[in-house]
Amino acid sequence: MTNSTLDRFAADKLDRAARRGLRRELRPMHRRNAVRIVSDGRELLSFCCNDYLGLTHDPRLAEAAAEALATYGAGAGASRLVTGNHPLYDRLEERLAGIKETEACCIFGSGYLANAGIIPAIAGPGDLVVLDALAHASMHMGARASRAEIRQFAHNDAGHCAAILAEERGRYRYCLVLTEGVFSMDGDRAPLDALAEISAAHDSWLLVDDAHGFGVLGGGRGSIFEYSPRPEIPLQIGTLSKAVGAYGAFLCASAPVVALVQQRARSLIYTTGLPPSVVASSIAAVEIIASEPERVAAPLRQARRFCARLGLGAPESPIVPIVLGEENRALAASATLEREGFLVTAIRPPTVPAGTSRLRFTFSAAHEDGDVDRVADAVRPLMAQEATAAASAT
Ligand SMILES: *Cc1c(COP(=O)(O)O)cnc(C)c1O
């Protein structure tokens, strides 16, 4: 320890975070399969992976990766615009555009990189970006990087979005509206039909990041496919790192929009292409999603089972939050579950608003009915304690 001003700055910041129950830690996690994790020498049953379909450990993904590794090497070698655009990219982009029924698709290094690059590729100074207050950090990042004017509408409040557009749209050149298909920390779905209509009425372009919907909702094709008729959404983003079980992300859009994004998105141009093995795994996973409807339906079915057992309302996605309020309550509840063999991380600010720290459960096709019943039974007494604490606080 040099005790430089930088070290003291860091130590002071860390102390403050720890005192407020906000210190985060990196723990070694050996994922033995989609839901069984060894940490600190103990095997835990995980309810906090985004591996909704249990594909991260599927041998078909591993085989595809091994073959690509032998054929194309371990790394892409350069940016996609230089020599990193190996032939697997084309195959996956074509397949994804087919699934989404769009003209074109462009793969990015990750969901974070997609949002950080696509939003500023389309919106700039003199434009307006209107986004859901709970939109993912990467969308906020992209909105800020665009240097457009930013407004937030109340979470899932299409009426508020319409009011902002009615009042402000006229003062700006172009306008982007941003939301998620399934909200990552709440598990609720955006009113995509209403937002699509409002956006079109105000000559604004709707971008939906369906990171948690692709592979799980709409028969695996994503949140938009839950609607009939399907809403018109010109910019559709999804990730390859959640249900797909690999890594990367994609934009599905019209041919000119995809071509423009390829010209302008800095997070595509100034970064190395994905390793060929990773793209190969995604291709294998997308085939599984298209051909195994029971696997695709399983995560939501398990979330419903969990909620029914605890008397909670029917979930809209495989993400079920149980909001406990103060940071330390969520940490204590997570620790109690861990002692009983369940891994459910506590989600705290700034990931969620202050005072809404929570346990966040995600359900996977790899969970068995008995797993879900056991964790629900372990959660019930924690919810009863909360109810008692809340009653005595009022
Ligand atoms: C997880 C997530 C991302 C980030 O995706 P990565 O591929 O993990 O970088 C982006 N947007 C939303 C809504 C997410 O939930």
The ligand as an ORCA input file, in Angstrom:
! r2SCAN-3c Opt
* xyz 0 1
  C     -28.340     -7.628    -19.021
  C     -28.818     -6.465    -19.778
  C     -27.981     -5.785    -20.647
  C     -26.531     -6.120    -20.752
  O     -26.356     -7.212    -21.576
  P     -24.925     -7.950    -21.611
  O     -24.987     -8.742    -22.852
  O     -24.848     -8.762    -20.379
  O     -23.900     -6.863    -21.643
  C     -28.494     -4.760    -21.400
  N     -29.787     -4.403    -21.295
  C     -30.635     -5.017    -20.449
  C     -32.039     -4.584    -20.373
  C     -30.167     -6.065    -19.656
  O     -30.999     -6.670    -18.810
*
